[in-house]
Amino acid sequence: VPERPALRNTDYAFEMAISNIRYGEGVTKEIGMDLQNLGARKVCLMTDKNLSQLPPVNAVLDSLARYGINFQMYDNVRVEPTDQSFLDAIEFAKKGEFDAYVAVGGGSVIDTCKAANLYAASPASDFLDYVNAPIGKGKPVTVPLKPLIAVPTTTGTGSETTGVAIFDFKELKVKTGIASRAIKPTLGIIDPLHTLSMPERIVANSGFDVLCHSLESYTALPYNMRSPCPSNPINRPAYQGSNPISDVWALHALRIVAKYLKRAVRNPEDLEARANMHLASAFAGIGFGNAGVHLCHGMSYPISGLVKTYKPKDYNVDHSLVPHGLSVVLTSPAVFAFTAQVHPERHLEAAEILGADIRTARIKDAGFILADTLRKFLFDLNVDDGLAAIGYSKADIPALVKGTLPQERVTKLSPRSQTEEDLSALFEASMKLY
């Protein structure tokens, strides 16, 4: 590590870590051969109850049968997982003694499978050992994991490319997670045919996740301003701050969202739009999986965790739920109006990609221009009118702020630091959007 003045212990390097990616219509049929090539003798297949009846899982089952792969299926993954749902899946994985994993589903399924693989490989570890600080101990992963093949069925989380697994920690009513390059899938199989079984609101909400992954990673604190500089490369975080490679992926994903998200939502038969959003999800995953996200995601975790009675359209679930992409995007106009005073030119560039005319724009107005552009985008896609529309009021703001404070892993990547008063103002500004 280079010698540097003691006052400024910031990082001087960044790393790129992504899963292998395979893309193509119908490519799921190759998964049985992949497992054969890995020499897998006992495979754990994870999915959720809804998906277990749908074409993506059937396509995987057909391939496993064709190539004689011995597997056990766990279809009890919870949409928006909790610490308990992770523990249930971990127990299944430990008992099964599997030598490979396959996750078929959205981010909930892929993240659950990552956690199951990790703790089955490290059976003596306490659950909080690998959970992000300050909620857990945030220990580095040094045990070898089994191969994991991820088959995403939504177009949002990019979880097939990243070393992050997110869950609701029920006791504290906050979302947190595990972040380590070691848990990223071995292979992500991106088959656009799977997107055709997605209902309209799931396409919209997962698309908002791609939108915010792109915007947040592009506007995040630059990697060489993040501190502390790790004393050992194993301690360099997965989320490192914006960097020249992540920037390329973030901007490219944002352009695809601008061009295709509305089409993908409005027409379930539009394979071109849905296939492009499926790729955009992976592209944004490559970007944010190495740069990180900041305030929209940090504030989204209590919005999901403190949900009261909200049940979204098109989600077949038996519990109250704020879909992850919705919880992230509802604060985006307020957040980017707040962060734009740092790197305003990046905020203005993002607004232009999303359709704003910036020819006569003043640089100091970048935040308001991006916020207005986002509001129009959300209005066009029938998004609920702010946090009030999903059951929150001003009385909930202290609890929402309290739930954001432990999310240091992402909030400290905001280009502009924030106080509790700032967070309160951002939640208040997000109560109503239009």
Summary of the structure (lengths in Angstrom):
residues: 434
radius of gyration: 20.5
end to end distance: 49.5
largest distance: 63.3
contacts: 1643
relative contact order: 0.12
helix: 50%
strand: 10%
